[in-house]
Every structure is written in structure tokens, then in C-alpha cells.
Amino acid sequence: MVSYMGLILYGVGGIVVAGIAVLVAFQEKLVYVPVLPGLTKSYPITPARLRLLYEDVWLRSSDGVRLHAWFIKFLPDCRGPTIIFFQENAGNIAHRLEMVRIMLQQLQCNVFMLSYRGYGASDGYPSQHGIAKDAQAALDHLVQRTDIDTKRILVFGRSLGGAVGAELTKNNPDKVAGLILENTFTSILDMAGVLLPFLKWFIGKSGTKGPKPLNRFVRSPWNTIDVVGEIRQPILFLSGLQDEMVPPSHMEMLYVKAATRNKNCLFVEFPSGMHMDTWLSGGDRYWKTIQDFFKMTVPEKKEADS
């Protein structure tokens, strides 16, 4: 005869197993959120609304998916640094336009904003394998352009975008001059345990013990902690200490891992920075930090005297 306590344990176990099964089956919908609740997939505004000089760019990834991007210039003939901007997991590039507008003003650079597959006007469905191809297509497009200085291309990624940008930077040491990571996680495996604490017993990457049986079922692990250790270009880490989504300790671990083999790493903390507003709460110091990184990685070329 099964005891009352045994029935409770069976019930709890069944709920946990069912919950884990749902998480495994629908993980892409948890990791990638192209449409915010109450909004549509389309762009609410375009750069024209903010009076920005831009170009609609249509690309094809290596597996044939049609992608959309905005290439926004500071000035028509701007040969300054060009940033490839990789956004977070939720919403689309239009939701980042206000930040990018300030970025252009403060840094006097060009910005290439890519819509991942399944986001904005891009076709397809998001996945780690696919988004990595999308990022490569964006970089390949930029290095073929004749209206920018292709030796001054940098990658900027926030949260999920940092994972995307880190992988692209690692794979293109001769095309990307430097990487800027803001409030990025060590891995999706670690984030699963942060967002759903009961999963820490079954899944994890950094500093975890045990077999972690669910790791093998995660289709988008985004193991940034492993990737940053292989990057040789300069890396700037921007960490908001009030980040309510990604624990700031993740950024510290990424920095430590990268700095063990890369001496061109800089870690900067912003005490009041939250997950999405570090660029705003950081004020002038935030932009000055990036300006100094530009001077180190992509210094302005001085024209030779006549």
C-alpha cells in the first residue's frame, strides 16, 4: 500500500517531469521572443521617424533565409567606426532605435542593426545555429562595402546579443576589430537555473557539479563562457550592477575567463545600471568608456601631410 507521503512524492515528481518536458519541447519560445506581449511583429517606427540617415538592407544567410537590416550612418560620408549591433532576445530592432540614435551622436559612428531570423521583417524561425549564420551574413555584407572603413568594424551585443557577438568575433579574427559585451550571460544553461531555480538540479554550465542530464537537450546553449576564452581581439565588458535579469556575476565570470588568455580586456561597472538601461543610467561615463575603447582598438586615421 502506497503511503500518503509516497503519493505526494509521486505527484511532485510527476509535476516536475511534466514541467521539464514542456520546457524542453518549447525552449525556443522561451529563449527567443520576437513579439512582445500586446505588440505586433512589425516595426513600430523606422529610423526615418528619428530623422536618421539609413538604408534598408536585405541579406541572404548561408542557408538561404532572407534577412532584413538597417544600416544607419552618422553622416553620408562617415568613414568612422562601424558597429554591428546585436539586440537582446525580446522585441525587434525598432525598440532599440532611441539608444542607437544616442550612440550615433555620442560616438560619431555608423551602426548596422540586424534583425535575426524570425524577428522584425526577417524570414525564418530563430535558433542558435541559424542566428549565428545571420550574424555572419551581416559581417560579410559590411566587409564588402566600399563606403566604410572595413578595418574599423566592431561588434556590440547586449544580453543574447552578446552571445551572438562573441561567437561572430571569435570566428572572424581578421574582420572584427573589437567586441563590446553588455549584461551578457555565461550560458543559457546557467540562465535556466537563474530564471527557474528548481532546474539548477538538472541543468547548468559554469561552476556546477554533477551530470546535469538536461544539458544535452538544450538546443540553444549559447555557451559564451567558452567562446570568450578563445577571442583574441580587445573586449570591453559593460556591467550594470542592478541587472534584474542576468546576475552581474555572469559578466565577472566572462571577464575572468577572457582575461586569462587575452590581455586586451577591460571590465567596467555601472552601479545603477539595470539590464536594459545601463546605457542611460551610466550617463557620460558610459559613452566615455566606449570612446576610449574606440581609441584603443580603431583609432582615427591621421591623413599624411601634403
C-alpha positions as CSV (number, residue, x, y, z in Angstrom):
1,M,0.0,0.0,0.0
2,V,1.4,3.4,-1.0
3,S,1.8,5.8,1.9
4,Y,0.3,9.3,1.9
5,M,3.9,10.7,1.7
6,G,4.7,8.4,-1.2
7,L,1.7,9.7,-3.1
8,I,2.8,13.3,-2.5
9,L,6.3,12.5,-3.8
10,Y,4.9,10.7,-6.8
11,G,2.7,13.7,-7.5
12,V,5.5,16.2,-7.1
13,G,7.8,14.1,-9.2
14,G,5.2,13.9,-12.0
15,I,4.7,17.6,-12.0
16,V,8.5,18.2,-12.2
17,V,8.8,15.7,-15.0
18,A,5.9,17.2,-16.9
19,G,7.3,20.7,-16.4
20,I,10.7,19.7,-17.6
21,A,9.2,18.0,-20.7
22,V,7.3,21.2,-21.6
23,L,10.4,23.3,-21.1
24,V,12.4,21.0,-23.4
25,A,9.7,21.0,-26.1
26,F,9.1,24.7,-26.1
27,Q,12.5,26.1,-25.2
28,E,12.9,28.2,-28.4
29,K,9.7,30.1,-27.4
30,L,11.3,30.8,-24.0
31,V,14.7,31.9,-25.4
32,Y,13.6,33.9,-28.4
33,V,10.7,36.4,-28.1
34,P,10.4,38.2,-31.4
35,V,7.0,39.6,-30.5
36,L,6.4,41.4,-27.2
37,P,3.0,40.8,-25.5
38,G,0.4,43.1,-26.8
39,L,2.5,44.2,-29.8
40,T,2.9,43.0,-33.4
41,K,5.9,41.6,-35.2
42,S,6.3,44.7,-37.4
43,Y,8.5,47.6,-36.6
44,P,6.6,50.3,-34.6
45,I,8.9,53.0,-36.0
46,T,11.8,53.3,-38.5
47,P,15.0,55.3,-38.4
48,A,13.2,57.9,-40.6
49,R,10.9,58.7,-37.7
50,L,14.0,59.8,-35.7
51,R,15.4,61.6,-38.8
52,L,18.3,59.2,-39.1
53,L,20.2,58.7,-42.3
54,Y,19.7,55.0,-43.1
55,E,19.5,52.3,-45.7
56,D,17.2,49.2,-45.8
57,V,19.5,46.2,-46.4
58,W,18.2,42.8,-47.4
59,L,20.6,39.8,-47.0
60,R,20.6,36.1,-47.5
61,S,22.1,33.9,-44.9
62,S,24.2,30.9,-46.0
63,D,21.2,28.6,-45.6
64,G,19.0,30.9,-47.8
65,V,17.0,32.7,-45.2
66,R,16.0,36.3,-46.2
67,L,17.1,38.8,-43.6
68,H,16.4,42.5,-43.0
69,A,18.7,45.1,-41.5
70,W,19.1,48.8,-41.1
71,F,22.4,50.5,-41.9
72,I,22.4,53.8,-40.1
73,K,25.1,56.4,-40.9
74,F,26.2,59.3,-38.7
75,L,27.0,61.3,-41.9
76,P,26.7,60.4,-45.6
77,D,30.4,60.2,-45.9
78,C,31.2,58.9,-42.4
79,R,34.3,56.7,-42.5
80,G,34.4,56.4,-38.8
81,P,34.0,53.1,-36.8
82,T,31.1,50.9,-37.8
83,I,29.3,48.9,-35.1
84,I,27.3,45.8,-35.7
85,F,24.6,45.9,-33.1
86,F,23.1,42.7,-31.8
87,Q,20.0,43.1,-29.7
88,E,18.5,41.2,-26.7
89,N,16.1,38.3,-27.1
90,A,12.8,40.2,-26.9
91,G,11.2,42.6,-29.4
92,N,12.9,43.8,-32.6
93,I,15.5,46.4,-33.7
94,A,13.0,49.2,-33.8
95,H,12.7,49.0,-30.0
96,R,16.5,49.9,-29.8
97,L,16.4,52.9,-32.1
98,E,16.4,55.5,-29.3
99,M,19.6,54.0,-27.8
100,V,21.2,53.8,-31.3
101,R,20.3,57.4,-32.0
102,I,22.2,58.5,-28.9
103,M,25.0,56.1,-29.8
104,L,25.5,57.8,-33.2
105,Q,25.6,61.2,-31.6
106,Q,28.0,60.3,-28.8
107,L,30.4,58.0,-30.8
108,Q,30.1,59.5,-34.3
109,C,30.0,56.1,-35.8
110,N,27.8,54.0,-38.2
111,V,25.5,51.3,-36.8
112,F,24.4,48.2,-38.6
113,M,21.2,46.8,-36.9
114,L,20.4,43.2,-37.9
115,S,17.0,41.5,-37.5
116,Y,17.6,37.9,-36.5
117,R,15.7,35.3,-38.5
118,G,12.1,35.3,-37.2
119,Y,12.4,38.9,-35.9
120,G,11.1,42.1,-37.5
121,A,10.9,41.8,-41.3
122,S,13.3,38.8,-41.5
123,D,12.0,35.4,-42.5
124,G,12.5,32.1,-40.8
125,Y,12.5,30.9,-37.2
126,P,15.1,31.7,-34.6
127,S,17.7,29.1,-33.4
128,Q,21.3,29.3,-32.3
129,H,22.6,27.7,-35.4
130,G,20.5,30.0,-37.6
131,I,21.2,33.2,-35.8
132,A,25.0,32.5,-36.0
133,K,24.6,32.3,-39.8
134,D,22.6,35.5,-39.8
135,A,25.4,37.3,-37.9
136,Q,28.0,36.1,-40.3
137,A,25.9,37.3,-43.3
138,A,25.8,40.8,-41.7
139,L,29.5,40.9,-41.3
140,D,30.2,39.5,-44.8
141,H,27.9,42.3,-46.2
142,L,29.8,45.0,-44.3
143,V,33.3,43.9,-45.3
144,Q,32.3,44.1,-49.0
145,R,31.0,47.7,-48.7
146,T,33.2,50.5,-50.2
147,D,31.6,53.4,-48.3
148,I,33.0,52.4,-44.9
149,D,36.4,51.7,-43.4
150,T,36.3,47.9,-43.2
151,K,39.3,47.9,-40.8
152,R,37.2,49.7,-38.2
153,I,34.3,47.2,-37.7
154,L,33.4,46.5,-34.1
155,V,30.7,44.2,-32.6
156,F,28.3,45.3,-29.8
157,G,26.0,42.9,-28.1
158,R,23.7,43.1,-25.1
159,S,22.3,40.0,-23.3
160,L,21.6,37.4,-26.0
161,G,23.2,39.8,-28.5
162,G,26.4,39.5,-26.5
163,A,26.4,35.7,-27.0
164,V,25.8,36.2,-30.8
165,G,28.5,38.9,-31.0
166,A,31.1,36.8,-29.1
167,E,30.7,33.9,-31.4
168,L,31.0,36.1,-34.5
169,T,34.0,37.8,-33.1
170,K,35.8,34.6,-32.3
171,N,35.1,33.2,-35.8
172,N,36.4,36.4,-37.6
173,P,39.6,37.5,-36.0
174,D,40.7,39.3,-39.2
175,K,37.4,41.1,-39.8
176,V,36.3,42.3,-36.4
177,A,38.5,44.8,-34.6
178,G,36.9,44.6,-31.2
179,L,34.0,43.4,-29.1
180,I,31.7,45.2,-26.6
181,L,29.6,43.0,-24.3
182,E,26.9,44.4,-22.1
183,N,25.0,42.5,-19.4
184,T,25.6,39.2,-21.1
185,F,25.1,35.7,-19.6
186,T,27.6,32.9,-19.3
187,S,25.3,30.5,-21.0
188,I,21.6,29.7,-21.5
189,L,22.3,26.6,-19.4
190,D,23.2,28.8,-16.4
191,M,20.3,31.2,-17.1
192,A,17.8,28.4,-16.9
193,G,18.7,27.8,-13.3
194,V,18.5,31.6,-12.6
195,L,15.0,32.0,-14.1
196,L,13.7,28.7,-12.8
197,P,15.6,27.8,-9.7
198,F,14.3,24.2,-9.5
199,L,16.2,23.5,-12.8
200,K,19.6,24.1,-11.1
201,W,19.5,20.4,-10.1
202,F,19.2,19.3,-13.7
203,I,20.9,21.9,-15.9
204,G,23.9,24.2,-15.7
205,K,27.3,25.1,-17.1
206,S,29.6,27.3,-15.0
207,G,30.8,26.0,-11.7
208,T,28.2,23.3,-11.5
209,K,28.7,19.7,-10.3
210,G,27.0,16.5,-11.3
211,P,25.9,15.1,-14.7
212,K,23.2,17.8,-15.3
213,P,21.1,15.5,-17.5
214,L,19.1,18.2,-19.2
215,N,22.1,20.0,-20.7
216,R,22.1,17.6,-23.7
217,F,18.5,18.6,-24.6
218,V,19.1,22.3,-24.8
219,R,19.2,23.3,-28.5
220,S,20.4,26.9,-28.0
221,P,23.0,26.6,-25.2
222,W,24.9,29.8,-26.2
223,N,28.0,28.9,-24.2
224,T,29.5,32.3,-24.1
225,I,31.7,31.4,-21.2
226,D,33.6,29.0,-23.5
227,V,33.6,31.3,-26.5
228,V,35.2,34.4,-24.8
229,G,38.2,32.3,-23.8
230,E,39.1,31.9,-27.5
231,I,38.7,35.6,-28.5
232,R,41.9,37.4,-29.2
233,Q,40.6,40.8,-30.2
234,P,40.1,43.5,-27.5
235,I,36.9,43.1,-25.4
236,L,35.1,45.7,-23.4
237,F,32.8,44.4,-20.6
238,L,30.0,46.8,-19.5
239,S,28.2,45.5,-16.4
240,G,25.1,47.0,-14.8
241,L,25.2,46.1,-11.1
242,Q,21.5,46.4,-10.7
243,D,20.8,43.9,-13.6
244,E,17.5,42.2,-12.7
245,M,17.7,39.6,-15.4
246,V,21.3,38.4,-15.7
247,P,23.2,38.2,-12.4
248,P,26.2,40.6,-12.6
249,S,28.4,37.7,-11.5
250,H,27.9,36.3,-15.1
251,M,29.8,39.3,-16.5
252,E,32.5,38.9,-13.9
253,M,33.0,35.2,-14.9
254,L,33.1,36.1,-18.6
255,Y,35.8,38.7,-17.9
256,V,37.9,36.4,-15.8
257,K,37.7,33.6,-18.5
258,A,38.6,36.0,-21.3
259,A,41.3,37.8,-19.4
260,T,43.2,34.7,-18.6
261,R,44.3,34.4,-22.2
262,N,43.6,37.9,-23.6
263,K,45.4,40.9,-22.1
264,N,43.3,43.4,-24.0
265,C,40.2,43.1,-21.8
266,L,38.6,45.9,-19.9
267,F,35.8,45.5,-17.2
268,V,33.7,48.5,-16.3
269,E,30.9,48.5,-13.7
270,F,27.9,50.9,-13.6
271,P,26.4,50.8,-10.0
272,S,22.9,51.9,-11.0
273,G,22.7,50.0,-14.4
274,M,19.8,47.6,-14.9
275,H,19.5,45.0,-17.7
276,M,18.2,47.4,-20.4
277,D,19.1,50.9,-19.1
278,T,22.8,50.7,-18.4
279,W,23.4,53.0,-21.4
280,L,21.0,55.5,-19.9
281,S,21.8,55.3,-16.2
282,G,25.6,55.2,-17.0
283,G,25.4,58.8,-18.4
284,D,28.5,60.4,-19.8
285,R,30.8,57.8,-18.2
286,Y,29.2,55.1,-20.2
287,W,29.8,56.8,-23.5
288,K,33.3,58.0,-22.5
289,T,34.2,54.4,-21.7
290,I,33.3,53.3,-25.2
291,Q,35.0,56.3,-26.8
292,D,38.2,55.3,-25.0
293,F,37.8,51.7,-26.3
294,F,37.5,53.1,-29.8
295,K,40.7,55.0,-29.4
296,M,42.4,51.8,-28.3
297,T,41.0,49.4,-30.9
298,V,40.1,51.5,-34.0
299,P,42.0,54.9,-33.7
300,E,41.1,57.6,-36.1
301,K,43.5,57.6,-39.1
302,K,45.5,60.8,-39.4
303,E,45.9,61.9,-43.0
304,A,49.5,62.3,-44.1
305,D,50.8,65.9,-44.6
306,S,50.9,67.1,-48.1
